[in-house]
Amino acid sequence: MAQGYAWLPDRRRRSGGKPVHCRLLGKNAVALHGPEAVRFFYDESHIERHGALPGPVLDTLFGRGAVHTLDGRQHRVRKSLFMSLLKDRGGLGSLAEQLRAEWDLARQRWAGRDQVVLFDESSLLLTRSVCGWSGVPLDDAGTEEMARDLVAMVDGFATPGPRHLRARRARSRQEERLGRLVEAARDGTQPAPAGSVLAAVAAHRDAEGQPLDPDTAAVEVLNVLRPTVAVTWFLTFAAHALHRWPGHRERLAAGDAAYARAFAHEVRRFYPFAPFVGGLAAADLRWDGQDIPVGSMVLLDLYGQNHDPGLWPEPYTFDPGRFVGHEPDRDELVPQGGGDPATNHRCPGEDVTLTVLETLVPLLAGLRYDVPAQNLGIPLHRMPTAPRSGFVMTPMPPV
């Protein structure tokens, strides 16, 4: 709570690079690090997820009964729902089209305003885009409430106090609304576009061949909407990077697609997002010469690995060039976890994150705006963190 993102990397340095033994939420835990540890962690015979996520995280970030809490065949069947959505939507091209259309509308709205806060505006833009793509109907008032609630679920999962309470209320409110929407889609009173998230979740059958109950269905619709709107953090970090290192602007604004992808990878590597992921030892294990008893909590250090000088030369230098012409190994770059999304617990929404950044960052780079004096500090003790000001911009008329 006090150290935030620095907690595990500091403990690892003090341990001489060995696995870190600690206690977290009242459980004995061991924290692993590195590509081999990623492969070890994502082996289902080693680590299980059922019972691993604490209630406060389920009640804010993921939801009760979510795909993240399942193992074995149940997990594979539920995961196939998300993998088919990404496959059947034309390689996310339709989401990219939705993003570009919403960006054009947002840019018109910003032109008449003295200042805009990019974090807030991005959350609205992404909410409109992903809900339109997912078949979830929204009016203007509903968009603002949905955006606030989706941001609150992410912002409040890792902290006690008011932020956490807001996150719980936000999840409860949206689960209730989306549960009713799924039921309406099933009985035909709410149109669900063919191939949409709403239609797919409403029709999905679990490992026993039964439809998802409305509460679980609502959780899984949110598990498409929430992580997409969470890219708000990365998009704000991208603006921060363009402000600090403006030399990247010209190449991005010119439409260099390979550079846009490299820039997206570097934003995800360089800036803090998820500190670690966790599971429970499925059996008595041994790693790096140390025993891990069955039932122990096992953590995988994401932030530390993304800043490991053994993997990334000059890790605290922002350098998209490290990814130009080079796709990162899936078990080296792990801002949203590692492994294979088709077969284990790696987030299938990683492609959504890249689609959003590759689509919107070049548009942001080509936008004319001033950056007034503000607090752009990024506090590492706060999880999740972002520039304190939310990145305030003063839009300028186009040339």
N, C-alpha and C positions, 0 to 999 in steps of 0.2 A: 504493500500500500504506500509506503514512504518512498521507495526507490523507483517504482514504475518499471519502465523498460530496461533500466540499468541493473535490475535485481539479479537476474540469472547470469548475464555476462560478467558482472562483478564477482559473483560467487564462483563462476568457472575459473576466472583468473586466479582467485585465491586458492582454488583446488589444484592448480598446476595443470589445468586442462582435463582433469579426470571428471567422471560423472559427478554431479553435485547432489549430495544427500541433504534433504531438508524436510520441513513439514509445511504443508499447505492445506488450509481449511480443516485442520485437525487430523490429517492423514500423513503417514510417512510417504515421502516422495523422492524420486530420483530423476534428475534432469539430464537428458542426453543431447548430443550436439554433433553435427556433421552429416555428410551424405550417407555414410554407412549406417549411422544412427537413424536417419530417415527411413531407410529400407527396413531396418529392424523394427522400427515403431509401426510402420504401416503393414506389417505382416500380421494377419488376423490370428494366427496361432500364438502370437506374442502378446498382443494388446487388444483388449475389448473395450467397447464404448458404453455398453449398457451399464448404468449405475455410476459412470465416471463423472458425468457433468453434474455439478451441484445444482440444487433447486433454484437458487437465485439467478444462475445463468440460464436455466431452462425457462424461467418465468419472465425473462427479459429478452435475451438474444435469440435463442433457438426455438423455444416452445416445447411443451410436453408432447412426447410421442414423435418427435421430429426424426427425420432420417439420420441425423447425427447420433442418435441414441441407440441405433439398431446394430446388430451384428449378423454375420452369416447370411443365410438365404433371405431372411427378412430384409436385411440391408440391401442385398443385391437387387431384389425385386423393387423395393422403393427407389433405389438409386436409378434403376432403369427408366423410371418416370422422368427424372431430370435429364438424363443423357438423351432420351428420345426427343425431348423438347428442343434441346440445342441442335440436334441433328436434323429435325424435321422443319426447323424454321429458316432453312436456306442459309446455313452457316452464319446465323445472326445478322444477315444482311438487312432483314426487315427491321430489326431493332436499330441498326445504324441509320436507316432512312428516317425512322421515327425521331431519333436523336437530332439529326440535321434539321428536320422540320421544326422541332421544338426550339432548337437553338436560334433559328431565324426569327421565330415569334418572340423569344426572350430578348434578342438583340434590339428588336423594334421597341419593346417596352422599356429597355434600359436607356434608349436614346433620349427619352423625355425626362430623365431623372438626374439629379445632381450627383448622387452616389449610389452604388449598389454594393452589397456584401456578397461576394462570390459564393461563399459557403451556403448561405441561405438560398440564393438564386439557383445554385446547382441542385440543391435538394428538391426544389420545386420542378426544375426542368427534368431531372431524372425520374421523379415520381410520375409526372405526366407521360413520359416516354415509356417507362416500364409498365405502367397500368394500361396504356393504350395497346402496347404489344401483347400484354397478357390477357386482354379481354375483360379487364376490371373497369366498370364504368365509374367516372368521377365527374362531378361538377366543380366549379371554381372553389366553393367553400370546402367541398370534400377533398380536393387536391391539397389545400393548405393544411387541413387536419391530418390527412394521410402522411404528408411529408414530415410534419412535426413529429408524428408518432413513430414513423420509421427511423428517423434520426434519433429520437429518444431511446428506442430499443437498443441501438448500438452504443449511444453515449452513456447509458446508465448501467450496463451489465457488469462493469468491473469496479463498482464503487458502492459504498453504503450511502445512506442519506437521501436527500431530495432527488438527485439524479436517478437513483435506483427506483424510488417510488414512482417517478414520472414514467420510467421505462415499463414498470409493471402495469400501470394504468393504461399506457399506450397499447401494450400487447393485448390486454384484456379487451379493450375497446375494438381493436381491429380484428381480433379473432372472432368476436361475436358478430361483427358486420360481415366478415368474409364467410363465416359458417352459414349465415342466412343466404348469402349470394350463391354458394355451392348448392344448397338445397333448391334454390330457385332455378339454377341451371339444370339440375336433375329433373325437376318436374315441368320444365319447359316454359316457366313464367319469366325467365331471364335468358335472353339470347347469349350463347357462348360460342364465339366464332370458331369454326373448325380449325384445329391445330393450335388453338390458344392455350395458355397455361390454365385458364379457368376450365376449359373443356377437358383438358387432359387430366387434371386433378379430379374433377367430378366423375370421370369415367374410370379412374385407376382402380385396379383390384390388388389387394395385398397378397402375401405369400399363401394365404389360405383361400384365396379366390373371392374375398369379400370386399365390397367398396369401403373406402375410408369413411369413418364416422365424420360428421360435419366439423367437429372440433379439430381432429387431426388433419382433415382436408384444408381447413383454414390455416393451420400451422404451416402446411407445405406450400400453399399459395404465398404466404408471407416469406417463406424461405426462397422464393424467387424475387419478390418485391424488395425485401429488406436488404439483402446483399447488393442488389443493383444500386439502390439509393445510397448505400454505404460508400460507393465509389465517389461520393461527394468529398470524402476526406482526401482521396488520391487526386481528384481534380483540383482541389484547393492547394494541395502540395505542388501540383504541376505549375500552378500560377506562381507560387512561391519560388520555384526553381527558375521560371522564366524571368522573374523579377531580379533574382540574385545573379543569374548568369544569362543575360539577354542575348548572348551570342548564338544561342540555340534557336532563336525566333525565326530567322530568315529561312533556314532550311525546312523547318516545320511548316511555316506559312506557305512555302512554295509547293507543298504537297508531296514531299519526299516520304512515301509510305513506309519504306524500310527504316528511315530515321525516326518516324513517329512511333513505330513499334519498339525500336531500341530505347527511345525516350521513355515510353510507357514502362518498359522493364526496369529502367534505372530509377524512375520515380518509386516503383514498388519495392525496389531493393534498398534505396537510400533512406527513404522516409519511414518513420515508425507507424506500424498499423497493429497487427496482432503480435503480442509479446511472446506467446507460446501456445501450444495445444497440449491436451492431456488425455490419458486413458488409464485403464487398470491392467496390471499384469495378469494375463490369462492363465499363467502357470508359473512355477518357480523358474526364473530365468537367470541367465548370466550374461553380462555385457562388460567388455573391457576389463575382464578379470574380477568383476564384482557381482555379488549375488543380488538378485531382485526378487524378493519373496512374492508369491502369488497374492493378488489383491492390492499390492502396492500401487500408488499413483505414479505414473510415468509421464514425464513432461518432455516435450521436444522444444528446444530453444530456437525460436524462429528469428527474433530480432538479432540475437547474437550471431547466428549463422550468416545472416545477410550482411553482417559487418565483420566477418572473420577475415583477417588479412591473409590467411592461408588459402582462402578461396577467391578473394577479391583484392587485387593489388590496390593500395591506397583506398581502403574501403570508405573513408570519410570524405573522399573527393567525388563530387557529382559528375559522372562521365558516361553519357549514353554510348560513347564510342566503344565501350567494352562489349556492347551487344550488337553492333553493326556487323551484319553478315554472320552473326553467331547467335543461335537460339540457346538460351541457358539450359543446362541439364535440369531435368525436373526435380531432382533431389538436391540440387545446389541452391537454386533460387527458390525460397520457400516463404514468401510473404503471406500466403494463404494456406500454408501446409505443403506437404510433398506427396509422393506416391503417384499412382495411376488413377485418375478420376473414374475410369470405366470399371475398375475392379476393387478399389478400396475407398478409404474415406477422404481422399483429396477432394477439395471443393470443386464441383463441376462448373461453378460460376466464375472460375478464373478466366475463361474465355469471354464471359460477359464483361468483366473488368477491363480486359484488353480491348474489346470492341468499343467500350465507352471512351477509353482514353485515346485510342487511335483515331476515333471519329472526332472527338471534341477538342483535344489539345491543339491540332493544327488550326482549328477555327479560333480558339483562344489566342494562339500566337499571331493570327492575322487581325485580331481586334485592336482598334486604337483606343487606348485608355491611359489615364494617369494613375499613379499610385500615391495618394496623399500620405502624409506622415501618420503612422499608426504603429501599434505594437505587433510586430510579426514574429515575436518569439514563439518557439515551439517547446513547451515544457515537457520534459521526459518523465516527470513524476506523475503526470496525468495520463490515464488510459481510458479510451483512446484519446490521443492528442491531436492538435491542429494549431495553425497560427492563431494566436490569441484574439486577433481582430476579426478573424474570419475572412481576411483579405478584402479590404475595401478598395473599390475601383471608382474612378470618375470617368464615365464614358465620354469619348470624343466623337464628333461627327466624322463620317468617312471622308476620305480625300476625294 
